[in-house]
């Protein structure tokens, strides 16, 4: 049993290692194109300039940051899209933002309730408005989010990740790769300590369908297009700049599915494609231009639903179905698919969703 747990952890570790490598636009997904803007390097975050006053924030490798965030510098203040995985990460983000501007952070938008996007909320005082869909507030207040997925598995996996990294460091012969692994080990051990400081903190302002903010000359639209990745996903649209921030509703890679509403997810992505934008800034992965990638993810979700329904009809359990599904036909769009199988938490959620539909 111990060996099986380590085998599950290793792909997670290697995926995390990729965060520490230099990010090259267009790398990873076939067909994704995006020209990188100027890069400002902070201690914890790299800020890629998308357009004037809009930056895509990703980890330098010094800390495990969780979500990729968006920094929007307005006439008199700063709005952050998502708050990171821990209070320590959020403090580091606020500190690094000072490299971009001396304007204060006054607004934080949570795209959904998952810990890697909201657990930095607690550092912000009463002078900062935290905004999210009304479901996010309900979820953080009522779902015991530190004892459910996805936080539960993230926390439980940390000891095995740390042990696996130590073994990899011992076995690694290449000095550069060993240094990368050591940096990841330090960041993972720090994250384990930082998890103890998390205090789930809900939005202080909520909306139900849409909310438009005017910050000087900047118009910022918060949109609930429908349920999908979670029951309360926010899309942030900058209409003048033709930029959309999608959180985990649409990533450039496969998203966690443990809270998905699968049939509505595909419909919500139709609504996303109807928006007028040129650039997508996702909660994970890399920026991209192509609406065709959204269509490809819809195709993936539909194929997954069809296959799982057939496997369930054959009497397979969710755990068995997670091993049997074969989505390799989608690997050209999502290269992290390397063979048959799918994330167990997502398939268990799909079985639950099927039961809900029958009621």
VENFEN-V26149 format. One record per backbone hydrogen bond with DSSP energy under -0.5 kcal/mol. CO is the residue of the C=O (numbers start at 1). NH is the residue of the N-H. E is the energy in kcal/mol with one decimal. If there is no record, write none. Layout:
BEGIN
((CO NH E) (CO NH E))
END
This chain:
BEGIN
((1 5 -1.8) (2 6 -1.8) (3 7 -2.2) (4 8 -1.6) (5 9 -1.8) (6 10 -2.2) (7 11 -0.7) (8 12 -0.7) (9 12 -0.6) (9 13 -2.2) (10 14 -2.7) (11 15 -2.4) (12 16 -2.2) (13 17 -2.0) (14 18 -1.2) (15 19 -0.6) (16 19 -1.2) (16 20 -0.6) (17 20 -1.4) (18 21 -0.9) (23 25 -0.5) (24 27 -1.7) (27 29 -0.7) (29 32 -1.5) (33 289 -0.7) (34 36 -0.6) (38 49 -2.8) (39 41 -0.5) (40 42 -0.7) (40 47 -3.0) (44 60 -2.6) (44 61 -0.5) (45 42 -2.7) (46 48 -0.6) (46 58 -2.2) (47 40 -2.6) (47 49 -0.6) (48 56 -2.6) (51 54 -2.3) (53 73 -3.3) (54 50 -2.8) (54 51 -1.3) (55 57 -0.6) (55 71 -2.7) (56 48 -2.6) (56 58 -0.5) (57 69 -1.6) (58 46 -3.3) (63 65 -0.8) (65 67 -0.8) (65 85 -1.1) (69 57 -3.3) (70 72 -0.5) (70 81 -2.9) (71 55 -2.5) (71 73 -0.6) (72 74 -0.7) (72 79 -2.7) (77 74 -3.1) (78 106 -2.3) (78 107 -1.7) (79 72 -2.9) (80 82 -0.9) (80 109 -3.1) (81 70 -1.3) (84 119 -0.5) (84 120 -0.9) (86 90 -2.1) (87 91 -2.5) (88 92 -2.0) (89 93 -2.4) (90 94 -2.4) (91 95 -2.2) (92 96 -2.7) (93 97 -2.3) (94 98 -0.6) (95 98 -1.0) (96 99 -2.2) (97 100 -2.0) (97 101 -1.7) (104 78 -2.1) (104 106 -0.6) (106 129 -2.6) (107 80 -2.5) (108 110 -0.5) (108 131 -3.4) (109 82 -3.0) (109 111 -0.6) (111 234 -2.9) (114 117 -2.2) (114 118 -1.0) (115 119 -2.3) (116 67 -1.9) (117 83 -2.6) (118 121 -2.3) (120 123 -1.6) (121 124 -1.8) (125 128 -2.0) (128 130 -0.6) (129 108 -2.5) (129 131 -0.6) (130 204 -1.7) (130 205 -2.1) (131 110 -2.7) (132 207 -1.0) (133 136 -1.3) (133 137 -1.0) (134 138 -1.8) (135 139 -3.1) (136 140 -2.6) (137 141 -2.0) (138 142 -2.1) (139 143 -2.5) (144 147 -2.5) (145 148 -0.7) (148 152 -2.5) (150 154 -1.8) (151 155 -2.7) (152 156 -2.2) (153 157 -2.5) (154 158 -0.6) (155 158 -0.8) (157 161 -2.5) (158 162 -2.6) (159 163 -2.4) (160 164 -2.7) (161 165 -2.5) (162 166 -2.1) (163 167 -1.8) (164 168 -2.4) (165 169 -2.6) (166 170 -2.0) (167 171 -1.9) (168 172 -1.8) (174 178 -2.5) (175 179 -2.2) (176 180 -1.9) (177 181 -2.4) (178 182 -2.5) (179 183 -2.1) (180 184 -2.2) (181 185 -2.6) (182 186 -2.4) (183 187 -2.2) (184 188 -2.6) (185 189 -2.8) (186 190 -2.1) (187 191 -2.3) (188 192 -2.1) (189 193 -1.6) (190 194 -2.6) (191 195 -2.1) (193 196 -1.1) (194 197 -2.0) (195 198 -1.4) (205 132 -1.9) (207 134 -2.3) (209 224 -2.7) (211 222 -3.4) (213 215 -0.5) (213 220 -2.8) (214 216 -0.7) (215 75 -0.8) (215 218 -1.9) (218 215 -2.5) (220 213 -3.3) (221 223 -0.5) (221 237 -3.0) (222 211 -2.3) (223 225 -0.7) (223 235 -2.6) (228 261 -2.4) (230 228 -2.6) (230 233 -0.5) (235 223 -2.7) (235 237 -0.6) (236 245 -3.1) (237 221 -2.8) (237 239 -0.7) (238 242 -1.5) (238 243 -1.6) (242 278 -3.1) (242 279 -1.7) (243 238 -3.1) (244 246 -0.6) (244 281 -2.8) (245 236 -2.5) (246 249 -1.7) (246 250 -0.6) (247 283 -3.5) (257 260 -1.9) (260 262 -0.6) (261 265 -2.1) (262 266 -1.5) (263 267 -1.3) (264 268 -2.9) (265 269 -2.1) (266 270 -1.2) (267 271 -1.6) (268 272 -2.0) (269 273 -2.2) (270 274 -1.0) (272 275 -1.5) (275 277 -1.0) (279 244 -2.4) (280 282 -0.7) (280 288 -1.7) (281 246 -1.3) (281 247 -0.6) (283 68 -3.2) (284 252 -1.2) (288 280 -2.9) (290 293 -0.9) (290 294 -0.6) (291 295 -1.9) (292 296 -2.1) (293 297 -1.9) (294 298 -2.2) (295 299 -2.2) (296 300 -2.0) (297 301 -2.6) (298 302 -2.5) (299 303 -2.4) (300 304 -2.6) (301 305 -2.5) (302 306 -2.3) (303 307 -2.7) (304 308 -2.6) (305 309 -2.2) (306 310 -1.8) (307 311 -2.4) (308 312 -2.6) (309 313 -2.0) (310 314 -1.2) (311 316 -2.0) (312 315 -1.9) (317 321 -2.7) (318 322 -2.3) (319 323 -0.7) (320 323 -0.7) (320 324 -1.3) (321 325 -2.3) (322 342 -2.2) (325 327 -0.5) (325 341 -3.4) (327 330 -2.1) (328 331 -1.6) (330 333 -1.0) (330 334 -1.9) (332 30 -1.4) (334 337 -2.2) (336 338 -0.8) (343 347 -1.9) (344 348 -2.8) (345 349 -2.0) (346 350 -1.9) (347 351 -2.2) (348 352 -2.0) (349 353 -2.8) (350 354 -2.3) (351 355 -1.9) (352 356 -2.2) (353 357 -2.0) (354 358 -1.0) (355 358 -0.5) (355 359 -0.7) (356 359 -0.8))
END
